[in-house]
Amino acid sequence: MDLLNNRSSVSEFILLGLSSSQEIQIFLFAIFFIVYVAIVVGNLIIVISVIFDNHLHSPMYFFLANLSFFDLCLSSVATPKVIADFLRKRKTISLRGCMAQMFFMHFFGGGEMSLLIAMAIDRYVAICKPLHYKTIMSCRVLILFLLLSWAIGFIHTTSQMVFTVGLPFCGPNIVDSIFCDLPLVIKLACTETYILELLVIANSGLLSLICFILLLISYVVMLVTIWQHSSSASSKAVSTLSAHITVVTLFFGPSTFIYAFPFNSYSVDKFLSVFYSIITPLLNPVIYTLRNQEMKAAIRRLNSKHTGSWFTH
């Protein structure tokens, strides 16, 4: 990190946020605070339910619990500071803090992206090869998928940040966003960054788009398989699959647009940054708890168990 101080005269960045109006910022503070609390509580409920309820000890819920953990981490990278900044007149972040924020945003984002692919593979095996499901999706395979998700997230963020950390920042230091957004920060460097901009677009935008297309193709194959082999389990499979498709669409959609059009429209970029940082992490608990009967039952069992133990003591 000493390289940052040696090559940059800028020690901090100024974040413009969403509005300069104090009334609007107070309103946004309340909204963001409520949503963030919902993210933390909702995702923790899923993680705790999967850990302590034996009925949820299956590959699908193993991935779901880890997806909730990724969502919780992804939201916590920037959202607490965003909430605090709504109460500050001058919103700043140190150079090192900015680099750390971007590193972990892409680390958890890339890991979650990879985990969604693993979840699609799990659903494919469950629907298209049900007789071999337990054999294929063994404990060793689940751990391997999880480790790959963490590794891909690390490679994804490192391949971009290794070039970004060395950039000299000696002039403008105003970021027109609520947090340090990689494409916007790169643009502030006082050197030619065209190649790095292309790298970011290729690394994040195209990767998101390709994964999104491959996931949609896999889901189409699964839906066709369900349609051709209709059974009593088909409705449950369709329900589970539709939840996955909804999460995947809403996760990959914003990230693809952010990096497909990174330097054109600040208003669109701000909207998508908000969507990606607080709305997307909220989708996981909302979609999977409201539409999944097994998860609802597990939460009720967990609640009744703790309520019973409380009255016992």
Secondary structure as the mmCIF struct_conf table of DSSP 4:
data_model
#
loop_
_struct_conf.conf_type_id
_struct_conf.id
_struct_conf.beg_label_comp_id
_struct_conf.beg_label_asym_id
_struct_conf.beg_label_seq_id
_struct_conf.end_label_comp_id
_struct_conf.end_label_asym_id
_struct_conf.end_label_seq_id
HELX_RH_AL_P HELX_RH_AL_P1 ASP A 2 ARG A 7
BEND BEND1 SER A 9 SER A 9
STRN STRN1 GLU A 12 LEU A 15
BEND BEND2 LEU A 18 LEU A 18
BEND BEND3 SER A 20 SER A 20
HELX_RH_AL_P HELX_RH_AL_P2 GLN A 22 PHE A 52
HELX_RH_3T_P HELX_RH_3T_P1 ASN A 54 LEU A 56
BEND BEND4 SER A 58 SER A 58
HELX_RH_AL_P HELX_RH_AL_P3 PRO A 59 ASP A 85
TURN_TY1_P TURN_TY1_P1 PHE A 86 LEU A 87
BEND BEND5 LYS A 89 ARG A 90
STRN STRN2 THR A 92 SER A 94
HELX_RH_AL_P HELX_RH_AL_P4 LEU A 95 CYS A 128
HELX_RH_3T_P HELX_RH_3T_P2 PRO A 130 HIS A 132
HELX_RH_AL_P HELX_RH_AL_P5 TYR A 133 ILE A 136
BEND BEND6 MET A 137 MET A 137
HELX_RH_AL_P HELX_RH_AL_P6 CYS A 139 THR A 164
TURN_TY1_P TURN_TY1_P2 VAL A 165 GLY A 166
BEND BEND7 GLY A 171 GLY A 171
STRN STRN3 ILE A 174 VAL A 175
BEND BEND8 SER A 177 PHE A 179
HELX_RH_AL_P HELX_RH_AL_P7 LEU A 182 LYS A 187
TURN_TY1_P TURN_TY1_P3 LEU A 188 LEU A 188
BEND BEND9 ALA A 189 THR A 191
HELX_RH_AL_P HELX_RH_AL_P8 TYR A 194 VAL A 200
HELX_RH_PI_P HELX_RH_PI_P1 ILE A 201 LEU A 206
HELX_RH_AL_P HELX_RH_AL_P9 LEU A 207 GLN A 228
TURN_TY1_P TURN_TY1_P4 HIS A 229 HIS A 229
TURN_TY1_P TURN_TY1_P5 SER A 232 ALA A 233
HELX_RH_AL_P HELX_RH_AL_P10 SER A 234 ALA A 260
BEND BEND10 PHE A 261 PHE A 261
TURN_TY1_P TURN_TY1_P6 PRO A 262 PHE A 263
BEND BEND11 ASN A 264 ASN A 264
HELX_RH_AL_P HELX_RH_AL_P11 TYR A 266 VAL A 274
HELX_RH_PI_P HELX_RH_PI_P2 PHE A 275 ILE A 279
HELX_RH_AL_P HELX_RH_AL_P12 THR A 280 ARG A 291
HELX_RH_AL_P HELX_RH_AL_P13 GLN A 293 THR A 312
#
